[in-house]
């Protein structure tokens, strides 16, 4: 199992509802240095 899933306090999953996806991605990338990915499941949508 990846260390990211066994490290206490590490974020391994998060979801966000927003009306401005690009702005939200930029905000969290800049603030936290996160790498963001679109959902892999076709049943989940991003708009």
KOLMIRO-15070 format. One record per residue: residue number from 1; x, y, z negated of N, C-alpha, C, O, CB in turn; chain; residue in one letter. Coordinates in steps of 0.2 Angstrom, whole numbers. Each point is the difference from the previous one (the first is absolute). Glycine has a CB too. Layout:
N
+-----+-------+-------+-------+-------+-------+-------+-------+-------+-------+-------+-------+-------+-------+-------+-------+----+----+
:   i :   n.X :   n.Y :   n.Z :  ca.X :  ca.Y :  ca.Z :   c.X :   c.Y :   c.Z :   o.X :   o.Y :   o.Z :  cb.X :  cb.Y :  cb.Z : ch : aa :
+-----+-------+-------+-------+-------+-------+-------+-------+-------+-------+-------+-------+-------+-------+-------+-------+----+----+
: NUM :     X :     Y :     Z :     X :     Y :     Z :     X :     Y :     Z :     X :     Y :     Z :     X :     Y :     Z :  A :  A :
...
+-----+-------+-------+-------+-------+-------+-------+-------+-------+-------+-------+-------+-------+-------+-------+-------+----+----+
This chain:
47
+-----+-------+-------+-------+-------+-------+-------+-------+-------+-------+-------+-------+-------+-------+-------+-------+----+----+
:   i :   n.X :   n.Y :   n.Z :  ca.X :  ca.Y :  ca.Z :   c.X :   c.Y :   c.Z :   o.X :   o.Y :   o.Z :  cb.X :  cb.Y :  cb.Z : ch : aa :
+-----+-------+-------+-------+-------+-------+-------+-------+-------+-------+-------+-------+-------+-------+-------+-------+----+----+
:   1 :     4 :    -6 :     0 :    -4 :     6 :     0 :     4 :     6 :     0 :     6 :     0 :    -3 :   -15 :    -6 :    -3 :  A :  X :
:   2 :     7 :    11 :    10 :     4 :     6 :     0 :     1 :     4 :    -7 :    -5 :     0 :    -3 :     1 :     1 :    15 :  A :  X :
:   3 :     9 :     2 :   -13 :     2 :     3 :    -6 :    -5 :     6 :    -1 :    -2 :     2 :    -6 :    14 :    -5 :     7 :  A :  X :
:   4 :   -15 :     6 :     4 :    -5 :     6 :     0 :    -6 :    -3 :    -4 :    -3 :     4 :    -3 :     8 :     2 :    13 :  A :  X :
:   5 :    -7 :   -12 :    -9 :    -6 :    -3 :    -3 :     1 :    -2 :    -8 :    -5 :    -1 :    -3 :     1 :    -2 :    15 :  A :  X :
:   6 :    10 :     3 :   -14 :     2 :    -3 :    -7 :     3 :     6 :    -4 :     1 :    -1 :    -6 :     0 :   -11 :    11 :  A :  X :
:   7 :     0 :    18 :    -2 :     2 :     5 :    -4 :    -5 :     4 :    -4 :    -5 :     2 :     3 :    14 :    -1 :     6 :  A :  X :
:   8 :    -9 :    -1 :   -15 :    -5 :     4 :    -4 :    -1 :     7 :     2 :     5 :     4 :     1 :    -2 :   -12 :   -11 :  A :  X :
:   9 :    -9 :    10 :    11 :    -2 :     6 :     2 :     1 :     2 :     8 :    -2 :     6 :     2 :     6 :    -3 :   -14 :  A :  X :
:  10 :    -2 :    -8 :    16 :     1 :     2 :     7 :    -7 :    -1 :     3 :    -4 :    -4 :    -1 :    16 :    -1 :     1 :  A :  X :
:  11 :   -13 :    10 :     5 :    -6 :     0 :     4 :     1 :    -5 :     6 :     4 :     0 :     4 :    -6 :    12 :    -7 :  A :  X :
:  12 :    -3 :   -17 :     3 :     0 :    -5 :     5 :    -6 :     1 :     5 :     0 :    -4 :     5 :     7 :    -4 :   -13 :  A :  X :
:  13 :   -12 :    11 :     6 :    -6 :     1 :     4 :    -3 :     6 :    -2 :    -1 :     2 :    -6 :     0 :   -14 :     7 :  A :  X :
:  14 :    -1 :    16 :     4 :    -4 :     6 :    -2 :    -5 :     2 :     6 :     2 :    -2 :     6 :     7 :     6 :   -14 :  A :  X :
:  15 :   -14 :    -2 :     7 :    -5 :     2 :     6 :    -2 :     8 :    -2 :     0 :     2 :    -5 :    -4 :   -14 :     7 :  A :  X :
:  16 :     3 :    15 :     4 :    -2 :     7 :    -1 :    -5 :     2 :     5 :     0 :    -2 :     6 :    11 :     5 :   -10 :  A :  X :
:  17 :   -17 :     0 :     2 :    -5 :     3 :     5 :     2 :     7 :     1 :     0 :     4 :    -5 :    -9 :   -13 :     1 :  A :  X :
:  18 :     9 :    11 :    10 :     2 :     7 :     2 :    -3 :     2 :     6 :    -2 :    -5 :     4 :    12 :     4 :   -10 :  A :  X :
:  19 :   -12 :     7 :     7 :    -2 :     2 :     7 :     5 :     3 :     4 :    -1 :     1 :     6 :    -9 :     2 :   -11 :  A :  X :
:  20 :    16 :    -3 :     3 :     6 :     2 :     4 :     6 :    -5 :    -2 :     4 :     2 :    -4 :    -8 :    11 :     4 :  A :  X :
:  21 :     4 :   -18 :     4 :     5 :    -5 :    -1 :     7 :     2 :     1 :     4 :    -1 :    -4 :   -12 :    -7 :     8 :  A :  X :
:  22 :     9 :    12 :     1 :     7 :     3 :     2 :     3 :     4 :    -6 :     6 :     0 :    -2 :    -9 :     0 :    14 :  A :  X :
:  23 :    -2 :     4 :   -14 :     3 :     5 :    -6 :     1 :    -4 :    -6 :     5 :     1 :    -4 :   -12 :     8 :     9 :  A :  X :
:  24 :     3 :   -14 :    -7 :     1 :    -4 :    -6 :     6 :    -4 :     1 :     4 :    -1 :    -5 :   -16 :     0 :     3 :  A :  X :
:  25 :    13 :    -2 :     8 :     7 :    -4 :     1 :     6 :     4 :    -1 :     4 :    -2 :    -4 :   -10 :    -5 :    12 :  A :  X :
:  26 :     6 :    13 :    -5 :     5 :     5 :    -1 :     1 :     2 :    -7 :     6 :     0 :    -3 :    -8 :     4 :    14 :  A :  X :
:  27 :    -3 :    -3 :   -15 :     0 :     2 :    -7 :     3 :    -5 :    -4 :     5 :     1 :    -4 :   -15 :     5 :     5 :  A :  X :
:  28 :     8 :   -13 :    -1 :     3 :    -5 :    -4 :     7 :    -2 :     3 :     4 :    -2 :    -5 :   -16 :    -2 :     3 :  A :  X :
:  29 :    13 :     4 :     8 :     7 :    -1 :     2 :     5 :     5 :    -3 :     5 :    -2 :    -2 :    -9 :    -2 :    13 :  A :  X :
:  30 :     2 :    11 :   -10 :     4 :     5 :    -3 :     1 :     0 :    -8 :     5 :     1 :    -2 :    -8 :     6 :    12 :  A :  X :
:  31 :    -3 :    -8 :   -13 :     0 :     0 :    -7 :     4 :    -6 :    -4 :     4 :     0 :    -4 :   -15 :     6 :     5 :  A :  X :
:  32 :     9 :   -12 :     2 :     3 :    -6 :    -3 :     5 :    -4 :     4 :     2 :    -5 :    -3 :   -13 :     4 :    -3 :  A :  X :
:  33 :    12 :     3 :    12 :     4 :    -4 :     4 :    -2 :    -7 :     3 :     3 :    -4 :     2 :     6 :    10 :    -8 :  A :  X :
:  34 :   -16 :    -6 :     6 :    -3 :    -6 :     2 :     0 :    -2 :     7 :     1 :     5 :     4 :    -9 :    -3 :   -13 :  A :  X :
:  35 :     8 :    -8 :    11 :     0 :    -2 :     7 :    -8 :    -3 :     0 :    -2 :    -4 :    -4 :    15 :     1 :     5 :  A :  X :
:  36 :   -16 :     6 :     4 :    -7 :    -2 :     0 :    -2 :    -4 :     7 :     3 :     1 :     5 :    -6 :    10 :   -11 :  A :  X :
:  37 :    -1 :   -16 :     5 :    -2 :    -4 :     5 :    -8 :     0 :     1 :    -3 :     1 :    -4 :    13 :    -8 :     2 :  A :  X :
:  38 :   -12 :     6 :     9 :    -7 :    -1 :     1 :    -2 :    -7 :    -2 :     4 :    -4 :     0 :    -4 :    13 :     9 :  A :  X :
:  39 :    -6 :   -10 :   -11 :    -2 :    -7 :    -2 :     1 :    -5 :     6 :    -1 :     2 :     6 :    -8 :     4 :   -13 :  A :  X :
:  40 :    11 :   -12 :     5 :     1 :    -5 :     5 :    -6 :    -3 :     2 :     0 :    -4 :     5 :    11 :     2 :   -10 :  A :  X :
:  41 :   -16 :     2 :     1 :    -7 :    -4 :     1 :    -4 :     5 :     5 :    -2 :     5 :    -2 :     3 :   -11 :    -9 :  A :  X :
:  42 :    -3 :     3 :    16 :    -4 :     4 :     5 :    -7 :     2 :    -3 :    -3 :     4 :     2 :     8 :   -10 :     7 :  A :  X :
:  43 :    -7 :     2 :   -14 :    -7 :     2 :    -3 :     1 :     6 :    -4 :    -5 :     3 :    -2 :     2 :   -15 :     1 :  A :  X :
:  44 :     9 :    14 :    -1 :     1 :     7 :    -4 :     1 :     5 :     5 :     4 :    -1 :     5 :     1 :    -5 :   -15 :  A :  X :
:  45 :    -8 :    12 :     9 :     1 :     5 :     5 :     3 :     6 :    -3 :     0 :     1 :    -6 :   -10 :    -5 :    12 :  A :  X :
:  46 :    14 :     8 :    -1 :     2 :     6 :    -2 :    -3 :     5 :     5 :     0 :    -2 :     6 :    11 :    -3 :   -11 :  A :  X :
:  47 :   -12 :    11 :     3 :    -3 :     5 :     4 :     3 :     6 :    -1 :    -1 :     5 :     3 :   -10 :   -11 :    -3 :  A :  X :
+-----+-------+-------+-------+-------+-------+-------+-------+-------+-------+-------+-------+-------+-------+-------+-------+----+----+
